[in-house]
Amino acid sequence: MRILCLLKVVPDVDQFRYDRERNILIRENVRLILNPEDATAVATALGFKRDVPDTYIEAVSMAPRGAMPHLEDLVRRGIDQATLISDPRYAGSDTWATSRVLARYLGRRDFDCVFCGTHTLDGGTGQVPAQLAEALGLPLMVGISTLVELISQEGQAVVDVDGETAMMRFSVALPAVLGFQYNPECKLPYIRYEDLNRDVSGLINVIGNDKLGMDEAELGLKGSLTQVRSLTTDALEAKDPILLRVDQDGIDKVYHWLEQKGFLQP
Amino acid sequence: MKRVLVYIDEDAVEDSIDLLEVGRLMYGAKGFYSYALAAGSRYGEAGNLFDHVFRLKNGPLPNYDTATIAHCVETLHRIYYFDAIVVPATHCGRMIAPRAAMRLHAGLVADVTGIGTDGNDVLMVRPAFSGRMLATVVCRGGGPVMMSVRPRAFTYGEPVFKSAEFLDIDVQDMKIPGLRLIERREKSETRDIRKSEVLISGGGGVVRDFHLLERLAEALHGMVAASRKVVDMGKAPRAIQVGQSGKIVSPRLYIALGISGSAQHVAGIRNAEYIISVNTNRQAPICSMSEIVVEGDSQAFVEGLLKRIEASNIQTYGD
């Protein structure tokens, strides 16, 4: 079984701080993390490899060079190979342009399955898995909560999906693109002590457009079919709250407020 | 006249029909012909609200056959040249829209929550960075304006009644979907926290006493909700998680117990009418958007409030 894991390194949005005086969101100096749903996908792949040792896992990320430490970290955690698709000409690509670059690379790889997260924390469009599946002509399922089984001989995966109105179990023909939702119980394994400082540089490839040969008119900002006109902070209306304490007076005041607003109908 | 295609997801028929409002905001009530793609077996009132409804000649398709439905969208576009293609951002809609956009070489904007115009450009507003920012995006290139729209972000408030022309479309070269549904278990309707007017929501500060929340929810005719932290700890089901990664709710009253208010949580409750937050730290981010801030222990607060409500009920019945 060969699994390709698609990864994105994203800013940790929980660290964003809101500057009320200037009415801006401070996005600088925020730590970069592996997108949590992508981490679930990698952890699922590594869990599968534990049970089926002849599994080969390659992590693929289209990102600036700054993503390198995250890929090194994953190799130390047990994936077999990592590929960083990095080229200044790719900067600013929207999901359409990004999916085409990824499809160009994946089209040259041999694999049974593509694992990825369903959404990312930053853009959060969730479009890349589907656009990639379409470009490669593969079946797709996203929102997967559990990988039930993955059998390369039979060429199928069985997955559970937690949908809006129903829980569903699907069989998906391989090769396919599988998008996972965040599962906190599915954690990346720890790095073994002897691997902490292991030199993994030989297991990470960096490739750019010289290798992939995409038409430059289809890359980056100018090759994108959507354009962000503006990015504004969704300012919260700051209220002037009534301040109370958890004591009899506080509880009485909350009670009367609830009564006055009509929340205490018998 | 403009032409707008709306995909009707059979799992979210009303939310899909509401996307007619997006057409109205883009082109005006009388500025467009509306087309519904009813690929599934359910399409509700679409026949009374759209100008045209497309069904499939070979019979309905399940909504998870996203590759074939995207192929249908492309086939229709090659005949009708839509100005806009609008898809609900449901589980399946989120797979169909990107696939169709890829086929049509069209720009696609995901999870739209607001629409504006600037001359001939359609401006699509969507949350980014887990709801901390709003991005205004436009489509470029020669393709149609394409978007997936967050369910319930728009309501078709002033419907124009029509009698649709039904058209059966014949889609050639249908692919084998590679997907088979093995089992489906419906979630019970009553569990949907988005439909509750009152939510009693617990965070990291009340993990140990989570059952208490049920009693308060019952007393206030509401439902229990939870923050991501509680769900991640396995103390509450994901179905009741509030926030950008859970559900976006808009209750009249949101009581936040032991919730500090992370960015992604706040993104899920910004439409709540009133927020009461109970927290040991009155500087917690959620406090600045609250109507009432009660400083102290959440468990003691819930117990005290329950006692107060019960006492007055006894009094009332005694009268």
Contacts between the chains, C-beta under 8 A, distances in Angstrom:
chain1	res1	chain2	res2	distance
A	11	B	129	7.5
A	13	B	129	5.0
A	13	B	130	4.4
A	13	B	132	6.0
A	13	B	263	5.5
A	13	B	264	6.9
A	14	B	130	7.9
A	14	B	262	5.2
A	14	B	263	5.7
A	14	B	264	6.9
A	16	B	129	6.8
A	16	B	132	5.4
A	16	B	263	5.9
A	18	B	132	7.9
A	25	B	129	7.6
A	25	B	132	5.6
A	25	B	133	6.0
A	27	B	129	7.6
A	94	B	107	7.1
A	95	B	98	7.1
A	95	B	108	7.1
A	95	B	110	8.0
A	96	B	101	6.9
A	96	B	102	7.1
A	96	B	105	8.0
A	96	B	107	6.6
A	96	B	108	7.2
A	99	B	98	7.9
A	99	B	102	6.9
A	119	B	245	7.9
A	121	B	129	7.4
A	121	B	130	5.5
A	122	B	128	7.0
A	122	B	129	5.7
A	122	B	130	7.8
A	123	B	128	6.2
A	124	B	110	7.5
A	124	B	111	7.0
A	124	B	127	7.5
A	124	B	128	6.6
A	124	B	129	7.8
A	124	B	130	6.7
A	124	B	244	7.7
A	125	B	109	7.9
A	125	B	110	3.6
A	125	B	111	6.8
A	126	B	94	5.5
A	126	B	98	8.0
A	126	B	110	6.4
A	127	B	94	7.9
A	127	B	97	7.6
A	127	B	98	4.2
A	127	B	101	7.7
A	127	B	108	6.2
A	127	B	110	5.6
A	128	B	98	7.8
A	129	B	98	8.0
A	130	B	66	7.2
A	130	B	94	7.1
A	130	B	95	4.8
A	130	B	96	8.0
A	130	B	97	7.7
A	130	B	98	3.6
A	130	B	99	5.3
A	130	B	102	7.8
A	131	B	98	4.5
A	131	B	99	7.2
A	131	B	101	7.0
A	131	B	102	4.7
A	133	B	67	7.8
A	133	B	99	7.0
A	134	B	67	7.3
A	134	B	70	6.7
A	134	B	98	6.9
A	134	B	99	4.2
A	134	B	102	4.0
A	134	B	103	6.5
A	135	B	102	5.9
A	138	B	178	7.6
A	139	B	67	7.0
A	139	B	177	6.5
A	139	B	178	3.2
A	139	B	179	5.5
A	140	B	66	6.4
A	140	B	67	7.5
A	140	B	95	5.8
A	140	B	99	7.6
A	141	B	64	7.5
A	141	B	95	7.9
A	141	B	179	6.6
A	142	B	91	7.5
A	142	B	94	6.9
A	142	B	95	6.1
A	143	B	91	5.4
A	158	B	182	7.0
A	161	B	91	7.3
A	162	B	238	6.5
A	163	B	11	7.4
A	163	B	91	4.6
A	164	B	11	6.8
A	164	B	12	7.2
A	164	B	90	6.2
A	164	B	91	5.9
A	165	B	11	5.4
A	165	B	12	7.8
A	165	B	186	6.4
A	165	B	187	5.9
A	166	B	11	7.7
A	166	B	184	5.1
A	166	B	185	6.0
A	166	B	186	4.9
A	166	B	187	5.9
A	167	B	184	7.4
A	167	B	185	4.7
A	167	B	187	6.8
A	168	B	64	7.9
A	168	B	181	6.2
A	168	B	183	6.9
A	168	B	184	4.9
A	168	B	185	7.7
A	169	B	181	7.5
A	169	B	182	4.4
A	169	B	183	4.3
A	169	B	184	7.7
A	170	B	64	7.1
A	170	B	179	5.6
A	170	B	180	6.6
A	170	B	181	5.9
A	170	B	182	6.4
A	171	B	179	7.3
A	171	B	180	4.5
A	171	B	182	5.7
A	172	B	178	6.4
A	172	B	179	5.7
A	173	B	176	8.0
A	173	B	178	3.8
A	173	B	179	7.4
A	176	B	178	6.5
A	182	B	245	6.6
A	184	B	232	4.0
A	184	B	233	7.8
A	184	B	234	7.9
A	185	B	234	7.4
A	224	B	107	7.3
A	224	B	140	7.2
A	225	B	101	7.8
A	225	B	105	7.3
A	225	B	106	6.3
A	225	B	107	3.1
A	225	B	108	7.5
A	225	B	139	6.4
A	225	B	140	5.6
A	225	B	141	4.8
A	225	B	143	6.8
A	226	B	107	4.0
A	226	B	108	6.8
A	226	B	109	5.8
A	226	B	137	5.3
A	226	B	138	7.0
A	226	B	139	5.7
A	226	B	140	6.7
A	227	B	107	7.9
A	227	B	137	6.8
A	227	B	138	5.4
A	227	B	139	8.0
A	227	B	140	5.5
A	228	B	135	5.2
A	228	B	136	7.1
A	228	B	137	5.4
A	229	B	123	6.7
A	229	B	136	4.5
A	229	B	137	6.6
A	229	B	138	5.7
A	230	B	135	7.4
A	230	B	136	4.7
A	231	B	128	6.9
A	231	B	133	5.5
A	231	B	134	7.5
A	231	B	135	5.2
A	231	B	136	7.7
A	232	B	133	6.6
A	232	B	134	5.3
A	232	B	136	7.6
A	233	B	132	7.2
A	233	B	133	5.7
A	233	B	134	7.7
A	234	B	127	7.0
A	234	B	131	6.9
A	234	B	132	6.8
A	234	B	133	6.1
A	234	B	134	4.7
A	234	B	267	8.0
A	234	B	270	7.5
A	236	B	266	7.0
A	236	B	270	6.7
A	236	B	288	7.1
A	236	B	289	5.3
A	237	B	289	7.1
A	238	B	288	5.2
A	238	B	289	7.2
A	239	B	288	6.8
A	239	B	289	6.0
A	239	B	290	6.4
A	239	B	291	6.4
A	241	B	277	8.0
A	241	B	287	6.3
A	241	B	288	7.5
A	241	B	290	4.7
A	241	B	291	6.2
A	241	B	292	5.9
A	241	B	293	4.5
A	242	B	291	6.9
A	242	B	292	4.7
A	242	B	293	7.1
A	243	B	282	6.7
A	243	B	293	5.3
A	243	B	295	6.9
A	244	B	292	6.4
A	244	B	293	7.0
A	244	B	294	4.7
A	244	B	295	7.1
A	245	B	294	6.7
A	245	B	295	5.2
A	245	B	296	5.4
A	246	B	278	7.1
A	246	B	294	5.8
A	246	B	295	7.1
A	246	B	296	2.9
A	246	B	297	5.7
A	246	B	300	5.0
A	246	B	301	4.7
A	246	B	304	6.8
A	247	B	296	7.6
A	248	B	304	7.4
A	250	B	294	5.5
A	250	B	296	7.4
A	250	B	301	7.7
A	251	B	301	7.0
A	251	B	304	4.2
A	251	B	305	5.5
A	251	B	308	5.4
A	252	B	308	6.9
A	253	B	292	7.8
A	254	B	276	6.7
A	254	B	292	6.4
A	254	B	294	6.6
A	254	B	305	6.2
A	255	B	305	6.7
A	255	B	308	4.8
A	255	B	309	7.0
A	255	B	312	7.5
A	257	B	292	6.4
A	258	B	220	7.3
A	258	B	253	7.9
A	261	B	253	7.4
A	261	B	274	7.0
A	263	B	198	6.4
A	263	B	220	5.7
A	263	B	252	7.8
A	263	B	253	5.7
A	264	B	220	7.4
A	264	B	309	6.9
A	264	B	312	8.0
A	265	B	221	6.8
A	266	B	313	7.2
A	266	B	316	7.1
